[in-house]
Amino acid sequence: MYEEAVRWLEVQRRAGRRRGAQRLRAVWPRLGIPFPETKMVHVLGTNGKGSVAAYLERGFIAARMSAAAFTSPHLYDVRERVRIGGRFADRGALVSFVQRARALPLADPPAFFEWLLAFALEQFTAASVEWAALEAGVGGASDATMFAAKRVALTIITNIGDDHLQSFGTWESLARDKVGAVQPGVPVVGAVRGRALELLREVSEKRSAPLYVLNPEDPLFSLPDQPALPGAFQRKNAALAVAALRLLGFGDAAVKAAVTEARLPGRLDRRSFNGREVILDGAHNLHAVRALVDELPSRYRLVFGAQPQKAVDEMLDVLAARASGAVLTWPYSGRGAGLSFEPDPVRALLSCADRAEHSEPVVVTGSLYLVGRLLSSGLFD
């Protein structure tokens, strides 16, 4: 029954319909779920949202709060997106939710992400969750997570790149949508720069939302220890999370636990396969790929797969410059000049591992879905 419920969710697509919270607002009364009293930190941006949410979640738990997180995407199991007390949501609860959702005759039904958000909010209510990290999807003001705006206690905007630009037309429209999620009077913590910061300041001032911009010299953003998640870029993500926790009144113990105990598979995830190092990272846009390459050795073998709407050529240009060889694989279905294509990710990994020099690791990147497929393959020691 669980597998059937997941299959039903997976085919609920937006299919060009307008983004937003309107479908959830329409269906919520018919689900018969009380809206949670949970206080939420709304995490938006192009990169780093999942990491920031992981730090926040661990801080909430360390403070002995009833804590939760709603994040995306997932690696192995759709229930990863809805965590209560650090654990995946219950299978039976998801099945029950889907059965009720399927029974509703709806002219404009919610899509996959929206249904899962509704399920998360139901679980927040059922578990009397006090604090939750709420990760936005693609947008900001137009994102389905704005359905929970009245419970947002603080907003975090990690950065604003040009991923998903096709959904907004111009970078300016995308950036305005992201900063449009700022709530009146609700504090904002951000790491944006340049024009994005100008827009954020403008909106924050209009809505009387106190704004705190990342500054390593400011004690608000100081880290009590090295971040548990690997990569130099994690210092920024951790700093945003600790600033949020401090502003919300969490103590030093919770702040330290957030930084040192956070866990997030699939990000600079180092595994061993037949004695060879394999580095798996879900970098799926140019900004993330550049940050990843800064953490990699001078030479490696590459397994790459990305969604077709991504900046595939640009990402490959950055990654292939230091790769001694590369294999393209699922979910990428095109062909790169001079690069071989193997649709099966496991075979792609085996091929790269066989051809790699003794000291060369194999790097797997381009999509968290690809990383999840391989992490769940049973290949790694």
Helices and strands as residue ranges (DSSP letters): H 2-10, H 22-31, E 39-44, H 49-62, E 67-70, G 78-81, E 82-84, E 87-88, H 91-102, H 112-126, E 131-135, G 144-151, E 152-157, G 165-167, H 171-179, E 188-190, H 194-206, E 211-213, G 219-221, H 234-247, H 252-261, E 269-273, E 276-280, H 286-293, E 300-304, H 312-320, E 323-328, E 340-341, H 345-355, E 362-365, H 368-375
